[in-house]
Amino acid sequence: CGGSKIPRLLIVSCERAMPSVKKKQKYTSVHEAVKAGDVEQLASMIKGGAGINEVDLVHKFTPLHCAAHSGSLECLHWLLWHGADTRPVTAGGWTAAHLAAIRGQDACMQALLINGANAEAEDDGGRTPSHLAAAHGQSYTLQTILRSGNVNVSDRNDWKPVHYAAFHGRLGCLQLLVRWGACIDDVDNNGNLPAHLAAAEGHLHCFKFLVSKMASVMHTLKARNDQGETPRDLAEHFYKDNILQYIDGVEKGGEHLETQEVLAFPAHGAAFKGDLLALRRLVRNGVINVNERDDKGSTLMHKAAGQGHIHCLQWLMEMGADCDITNDAGETPKDVAKRFGQLAAVELLTQRTGDSNSSDEELDANNIKFFERHGVEGSTDSKEDLTLDKAEKRNARIRAYGKIRELEQLLEIANSNYRQLGGITEEEKKMKKEEREAEKAVRELEAQLEYERVRREKLESQLDDCRAEISHLRESLEKTHVPPALPVVSACHTTPPSAWDRVHLGWCLVSEPGLVLRERCCHHLKGYPA
């Protein structure tokens, strides 16, 4: 289950993982094996001489097209590992990336892009994978594409992904595109804004969102296309009463624009409130995806779990919502339910996910339970057509882990061979660079230390000089010090002074050799009236 380089204990685990081997079905072509997700049959048929890029006669699909269409992720990985070409197109000009975008196979899309698939390849109508993902409401697949592509790429009608999202009423994709910088005031070849297209098709949620994001509400409502039609004109022409009622309310001032959060994520608001009817309508009409994420990475499951809305959780799980998706805080819906003390929701989600993922037990690859723990499996926009059981999914993880171990050992051997031939590896270059930087830092610190030592010695020398000078000055002061003379008080009247005396004799002069002092008259000291 992975090659001769896999440790023996891992092979034993792999053998234990398949206690009851299903009877192998024989397929007539590699395309059938890929659709069934049988990677072992695929490998056997390719090794037996079948072409890895063989085209079927009906749809002109290569095995890679089939894997992207059906979501056969492990088969797609195997094909890419063994050199399958990502460039062949179907009769309509679709590459494997186009099919992954249509079907919402975001895990397949990630694998294709990391293996060099062109995210901006055009089909016969000039549509790229981002156009098709937006048209089909595959928001997470669209986000994967936007990391490698252009958010404002145009097709032959000058429609951008934002036009497709507005025309088909895909609010989740629309708000994602706006967040990524899509220009919602760009027009197509007929002068239509995305708001015109949303109004013509009656997609009220998308229309509200676009109106709120434009520079001016009234400017958007009065905007005309090349035929002179406003959004109101198009809504009247196609009998979209919901759009007309909303426009009337805005123009009369009675319709208040909702908050941005409500406009962008109405299904999240419905899940938070437990409004199952609104939630069903939004999901079934394709306005949003069942695994739609808000600006904090939370899905509908997170919102319903946090408030303990069991009926919403049950319906979402029936619709295929993924219970293992984590939000930006790294929490699954079950974690959110625990945080808010929603015990019934925790119990319900535990029945779906089990306790293995939340166990604190440390396991290694020699324990089969190590491969039973998992995060998000495969795609989240649209679950693949395959119905693999837990054992098959676990065995796929074991094979992938075996590939990791095999490549790690091969990399170690290759590095050893390179060093033996005198080569210097990147790791060794990095270590030498770090050593040089460390030596430079040591030299700089030693120089700084020497500077501080010299500076300290100078300060200590100056301090010694100051102390010597202070001592010298003290000695000089002691030698030249004259003891103070005793004060001599003049004779004063024993009777109270007259007014003239108080004015002119307020101070008595006391003379001593070398000193002339002025002293307050003793009459004042005795308290005589002044």
C-alpha positions in Angstrom: 0.0 0.0 0.0 2.7 2.5 -0.9 5.9 0.9 -2.0 8.9 -1.0 -0.7 10.3 2.0 1.3 7.4 2.1 3.7 8.3 0.9 7.2 7.2 -2.6 8.1 4.9 -1.5 10.9 3.1 0.8 8.5 2.6 -2.1 6.1 1.1 -4.1 8.9 -1.2 -1.3 9.8 -2.3 -1.0 6.1 -3.0 -4.8 6.1 -5.1 -4.4 9.2 -6.9 -1.5 7.6 -8.5 -3.8 5.1 -9.9 -6.8 7.0 -12.6 -7.5 4.5 -11.4 -6.9 0.9 -14.2 -6.2 -1.5 -14.4 -8.2 -4.6 -12.5 -6.3 -7.3 -14.6 -5.2 -10.2 -13.1 -5.4 -13.7 -13.3 -2.2 -15.7 -13.2 -1.9 -19.4 -11.3 1.4 -19.5 -9.2 3.6 -17.3 -12.0 6.2 -17.4 -14.4 3.8 -15.6 -11.7 2.9 -13.0 -11.2 6.6 -12.3 -14.9 7.3 -12.0 -15.2 4.5 -9.5 -12.2 5.9 -7.5 -10.3 2.6 -7.8 -6.7 3.8 -7.8 -5.3 0.2 -7.6 -7.1 -0.8 -10.8 -6.1 2.5 -12.4 -2.4 1.8 -11.6 -2.7 -1.7 -12.9 -4.3 -0.7 -16.2 -1.7 2.1 -16.8 1.1 -0.3 -16.1 -0.5 -2.8 -18.4 -0.3 -0.4 -21.4 -3.3 1.9 -21.2 -2.6 5.5 -22.1 -2.5 7.9 -19.1 -3.9 10.7 -21.5 -6.2 8.4 -23.4 -9.4 10.2 -24.7 -12.8 8.5 -24.5 -14.9 8.6 -27.6 -18.1 10.1 -26.1 -17.1 13.2 -24.2 -13.5 13.5 -25.3 -12.5 13.2 -21.6 -9.0 12.1 -20.5 -8.7 10.2 -17.2 -7.8 13.5 -15.6 -11.0 15.1 -16.9 -12.9 12.1 -15.4 -11.2 12.5 -12.0 -11.9 16.2 -11.8 -15.5 15.8 -12.9 -16.3 12.9 -10.4 -14.1 14.1 -7.6 -11.9 11.0 -7.6 -9.2 12.8 -5.6 -6.8 9.9 -5.0 -7.0 8.9 -8.7 -6.3 12.5 -9.7 -3.3 12.6 -7.4 -2.0 9.4 -8.9 -2.5 10.7 -12.5 -0.6 13.9 -11.7 2.2 12.0 -9.9 2.7 9.9 -13.1 2.7 12.8 -15.5 -0.8 13.3 -16.8 -1.2 16.4 -19.0 -3.4 19.2 -17.6 -3.7 20.9 -20.9 -6.0 18.6 -23.1 -9.5 20.0 -23.7 -12.9 18.6 -24.4 -15.1 19.4 -27.4 -16.1 22.7 -25.7 -12.6 23.7 -24.9 -12.8 22.6 -21.2 -9.7 21.6 -19.4 -9.7 19.5 -16.2 -9.7 22.8 -14.2 -12.9 24.0 -16.0 -14.6 20.7 -15.0 -13.4 21.0 -11.4 -14.8 24.6 -11.3 -18.2 23.6 -12.7 -18.5 20.6 -10.3 -17.2 22.5 -7.2 -14.3 20.0 -6.7 -12.1 22.5 -4.7 -9.7 19.8 -3.5 -9.2 18.7 -7.1 -8.7 22.3 -8.1 -6.0 22.8 -5.5 -4.2 19.7 -6.7 -4.4 20.8 -10.4 -3.2 24.3 -9.7 -0.3 23.1 -7.6 0.7 20.8 -10.4 0.9 23.6 -12.9 -2.7 23.8 -14.4 -3.5 27.1 -16.0 -6.1 29.0 -13.9 -6.8 31.4 -16.8 -7.2 28.8 -19.6 -10.1 29.8 -21.8 -12.8 27.6 -23.3 -14.4 28.2 -26.7 -16.4 31.1 -25.3 -13.4 32.7 -23.6 -14.6 31.6 -20.2 -12.0 30.8 -17.5 -12.5 28.4 -14.6 -13.3 31.5 -12.4 -16.2 32.4 -14.7 -17.6 28.8 -14.5 -17.1 28.6 -10.7 -19.0 31.9 -10.2 -21.8 30.8 -12.5 -22.3 27.5 -10.6 -22.0 29.0 -7.1 -18.9 27.2 -6.2 -17.5 29.8 -3.8 -14.6 27.9 -2.2 -13.4 26.6 -5.5 -13.6 30.2 -6.8 -11.5 31.4 -3.9 -8.9 28.7 -4.7 -8.8 30.0 -8.3 -8.6 33.6 -7.3 -5.3 32.9 -5.4 -3.8 32.1 -8.8 -5.9 34.1 -11.3 -7.4 37.4 -12.2 -10.6 38.5 -10.4 -11.6 40.8 -13.3 -10.8 38.6 -16.3 -13.3 39.0 -19.2 -14.9 36.5 -21.6 -15.8 37.2 -25.2 -18.9 39.1 -24.2 -16.9 41.2 -21.7 -18.6 39.4 -18.9 -16.4 39.1 -15.8 -16.9 36.6 -13.0 -19.0 39.2 -11.1 -21.4 39.4 -14.1 -21.8 35.6 -14.0 -22.4 35.6 -10.3 -25.0 38.4 -10.5 -26.8 36.8 -13.5 -27.1 33.4 -11.9 -27.9 34.8 -8.4 -24.8 33.4 -6.7 -24.6 35.7 -3.7 -21.8 33.7 -2.0 -19.6 34.1 -5.0 -20.7 37.7 -5.5 -19.6 38.8 -2.1 -16.4 36.8 -2.4 -15.5 38.5 -5.6 -16.2 42.0 -4.2 -14.0 41.2 -1.2 -11.2 40.2 -3.7 -11.5 43.6 -5.5 -13.9 42.8 -8.3 -15.2 45.9 -10.2 -19.0 46.0 -9.8 -19.3 49.1 -11.9 -17.8 47.5 -15.1 -20.2 47.0 -18.0 -20.4 44.2 -20.6 -20.6 44.6 -24.3 -24.2 45.8 -24.0 -23.5 48.3 -21.3 -25.0 46.2 -18.5 -23.8 46.5 -15.0 -24.0 43.4 -12.8 -26.9 45.1 -11.1 -28.8 45.1 -14.5 -28.3 41.4 -14.8 -29.4 40.7 -11.2 -32.5 42.8 -11.7 -33.4 41.1 -15.0 -33.2 37.7 -13.4 -35.0 38.7 -10.2 -32.2 37.9 -7.9 -33.2 40.2 -5.0 -30.4 39.3 -2.5 -27.8 39.9 -5.2 -29.4 43.1 -6.3 -29.6 44.5 -2.8 -26.0 43.6 -2.2 -24.8 45.3 -5.4 -26.9 48.4 -4.7 -25.3 48.7 -1.3 -21.8 48.4 -2.6 -22.1 51.0 -5.4 -21.0 54.6 -4.8 -24.6 55.9 -4.9 -27.9 54.0 -4.5 -29.9 56.3 -6.8 -27.0 56.4 -9.4 -27.3 52.6 -9.6 -31.0 52.6 -9.9 -30.9 55.2 -12.7 -28.0 53.6 -14.6 -28.8 52.8 -18.2 -27.4 50.2 -20.5 -26.7 50.7 -24.3 -30.5 50.2 -24.9 -31.3 52.9 -22.4 -32.7 50.5 -19.9 -32.5 50.9 -16.2 -32.7 48.0 -13.7 -36.4 49.0 -13.2 -37.0 48.7 -16.9 -35.5 45.2 -17.1 -37.4 44.1 -14.0 -40.7 45.3 -15.6 -39.8 43.7 -18.9 -39.2 40.3 -17.3 -42.0 40.6 -14.6 -39.6 40.6 -11.6 -42.1 41.9 -9.0 -39.7 41.5 -6.1 -37.2 43.8 -7.7 -39.8 46.4 -8.5 -41.2 46.4 -4.9 -37.7 46.9 -3.6 -36.9 49.7 -6.0 -40.2 51.4 -5.1 -39.4 51.2 -1.4 -35.9 52.7 -1.9 -37.2 55.5 -4.1 -40.0 56.4 -1.7 -37.6 56.3 1.2 -39.5 53.6 3.0 -37.0 50.8 2.3 -34.0 50.9 4.6 -30.8 49.2 3.5 -29.8 46.3 5.7 -26.4 46.0 7.3 -23.6 44.8 5.2 -23.5 41.5 7.2 -27.1 40.8 6.6 -26.8 41.6 2.9 -23.7 39.5 2.3 -24.6 36.5 4.5 -28.4 36.2 4.8 -28.2 32.4 5.2 -25.8 32.7 8.1 -28.3 35.1 9.7 -31.1 32.6 9.1 -29.0 29.7 10.6 -28.2 31.9 13.6 -31.9 32.7 14.2 -33.0 29.1 13.5 -35.1 30.2 10.5 -35.2 26.9 8.6 -37.6 28.1 5.9 -35.4 31.0 4.9 -32.3 28.7 5.1 -33.9 26.1 2.8 -34.9 28.6 0.3 -31.5 30.2 0.0 -29.6 26.9 -0.2 -32.0 25.1 -2.6 -32.2 28.1 -4.9 -28.4 28.1 -5.1 -28.1 31.6 -3.7 -25.4 30.3 -1.3 -23.6 27.0 -0.9 -24.4 24.6 2.0 -20.8 25.0 3.2 -20.6 28.8 2.6 -18.1 30.6 4.8 -18.6 34.1 6.2 -15.9 36.7 6.7 -14.7 34.9 9.8 -14.6 31.5 8.2 -17.8 30.2 9.9 -20.2 28.0 8.0 -24.0 27.6 8.5 -23.2 24.7 10.7 -21.2 26.9 13.1 -24.0 29.4 13.3 -26.7 26.8 14.0 -24.5 24.8 16.4 -23.6 27.9 18.5 -27.3 28.6 19.1 -28.4 25.0 19.5 -30.8 24.9 16.5 -31.1 21.1 16.2 -33.6 21.2 13.3 -31.3 23.4 11.2 -28.3 21.2 12.0 -30.2 18.0 11.0 -31.3 19.5 7.7 -27.8 20.9 6.9 -26.3 17.4 7.5 -28.9 15.9 5.3 -27.9 18.3 2.6 -24.3 17.2 2.9 -22.8 20.0 5.1 -19.3 19.2 6.3 -19.0 18.9 10.1 -15.2 19.1 10.0 -14.7 22.6 8.6 -12.9 24.9 11.0 -13.5 28.7 11.2 -10.7 31.3 11.5 -10.4 30.5 15.2 -9.7 26.8 14.4 -13.1 25.6 15.8 -15.4 23.0 14.3 -19.2 23.3 14.7 -18.9 20.8 17.6 -16.3 23.0 19.3 -18.6 26.1 18.9 -21.5 24.1 20.4 -19.3 23.1 23.4 -18.2 26.7 23.9 -21.8 27.9 24.1 -23.0 24.9 26.2 -25.4 23.5 23.6 -25.3 19.9 24.8 -28.0 18.6 22.4 -26.0 20.0 19.5 -22.8 18.5 20.8 -24.5 15.1 21.1 -25.9 15.3 17.5 -22.6 16.3 16.0 -20.7 13.7 18.0 -22.9 11.0 16.3 -21.7 12.3 13.0 -18.0 13.0 13.7 -17.3 10.5 16.6 -15.0 11.2 19.4 -11.7 10.3 17.7 -11.0 13.8 16.4 -11.3 15.3 19.9 -9.2 12.8 21.7 -6.1 14.0 23.5 -4.4 10.6 23.0 -1.1 10.9 21.2 -0.8 8.4 18.3 1.8 7.6 15.8 1.7 6.1 12.3 2.1 2.6 13.7 -1.4 2.8 15.2 -4.3 2.4 12.8 -6.3 4.9 14.8 -3.8 7.5 13.6 -5.4 7.4 10.1 -8.9 7.4 11.4 -8.6 10.9 12.6 -9.1 13.4 9.9 -10.0 17.0 9.0 -12.0 18.0 5.9 -12.2 15.1 3.5 -12.0 16.1 -0.2 -14.1 19.0 -1.5 -16.5 21.1 0.4 -18.3 23.0 -2.3 -19.8 19.8 -3.8 -19.3 16.3 -2.4 -17.9 14.0 -5.0 -20.0 11.4 -6.8 -18.1 8.6 -5.1 -19.5 7.0 -2.0 -16.4 5.7 -0.3 -16.8 4.2 3.2 -14.7 5.0 6.2 -12.3 2.1 5.6 -11.6 3.1 2.0 -11.0 6.7 3.0 -8.7 5.5 5.8 -6.8 3.3 3.4 -6.4 6.3 1.0 -4.8 8.3 3.8 -2.5 5.3 4.6 -1.3 5.2 1.0 -0.8 8.9 0.9 1.2 8.7 4.1 3.3 5.9 2.7 4.1 8.1 -0.3 5.3 10.8 2.1 7.6 8.3 3.9 8.9 7.0 0.6 9.7 10.4 -0.8 11.4 11.5 2.5 13.7 8.5 2.3 14.4 9.2 -1.4 15.2 12.8 -0.5 17.5 11.8 2.2 19.4 9.5 -0.2 19.5 12.2 -2.9 21.0 14.7 -0.4 23.6 12.1 0.7 24.5 11.5 -2.9 24.9 15.2 -3.6 27.1 15.7 -0.5 29.3 12.8 -1.5 29.8 14.4 -4.9 31.1 17.5 -3.2 27.9 19.5 -3.4 26.7 21.9 -0.7 23.1 21.6 0.2 20.7 24.5 0.9 20.6 23.5 4.5 24.4 23.6 4.8 24.4 27.0 3.1 21.9 28.2 5.6 23.9 26.9 8.5 27.1 28.6 7.2 25.3 31.8 6.7 23.9 31.6 10.3 27.4 30.9 11.6 28.8 33.9 9.8 26.1 36.1 11.1 26.7 34.8 14.6 30.4 35.4 14.4 29.8 38.9 13.1 27.5 39.6 16.0 30.0 38.2 18.5 32.7 40.5 17.1 30.4 43.5 17.3 29.5 42.7 20.9 33.2 42.2 21.8 34.1 45.6 20.3 31.2 47.2 22.2 32.4 45.5 25.4 36.0 46.8 24.9 34.6 50.3 24.2 32.6 50.2 27.4 35.6 48.9 29.4 37.8 51.8 28.2 35.0 54.3 28.9 34.6 52.9 32.4 38.3 53.2 33.1 38.3 56.8 32.0 35.3 57.6 34.3 37.0 55.8 37.2 40.2 57.9 36.6 38.2 61.1 36.6 36.4 60.0 39.7 39.7 59.5 41.5 40.9 62.9 40.4 37.7 64.5 41.7 38.1 62.7 45.1 41.7 63.9 45.4 40.7 67.5 44.6 37.9 67.4 47.2 40.3 66.1 49.8 42.8 68.9 49.0 40.1 71.6 49.2 39.0 70.3 52.6 42.5 70.5 54.0 42.9 74.1 52.7 39.6 75.1 54.2 40.6 73.8 57.6 43.9 75.7 57.6 42.4 79.1 56.7 39.3 78.8 58.9 38.8 81.8 61.4 36.6 81.1 64.5 33.6 83.4 64.7 33.8 86.4 67.1 31.4 86.6 70.0 28.7 89.2 69.5 28.8 92.4 71.6 25.5 94.0 72.3 25.5 97.7 72.9 24.0 99.1 76.0 20.3 99.8 75.5 17.9 102.0 77.4 16.1 100.3 80.2 13.2 102.5 79.7 10.9 102.4 76.6 12.4 104.4 73.8 10.8 107.6 72.5 9.3 107.8 69.1 12.4 109.5 67.7 14.5 106.6 69.2 12.2 104.0 67.6 12.7 105.6 64.2 16.4 106.4 64.3 17.7 103.9 66.7 15.8 100.9 65.4 19.2 99.4 64.7 22.1 99.5 67.0 25.7 99.4 65.7 28.0 96.8 67.3 31.7 97.1 66.4 34.4 94.6 66.7 37.8 94.6 65.1 37.4 93.9 61.4 33.5 93.5 61.7 30.7 95.8 61.5 27.3 94.2 62.5 23.8 95.6 62.6 21.7 94.2 65.3 18.1 94.7 66.1 17.6 96.9 69.1 17.0 94.9 72.3 13.9 97.0 73.0 12.2 95.2 70.2 13.4 91.9 71.5 11.9 92.7 74.9 8.6 93.3 73.3 8.4 97.1 73.8 5.9 98.7 71.5 7.4 99.8 68.2 
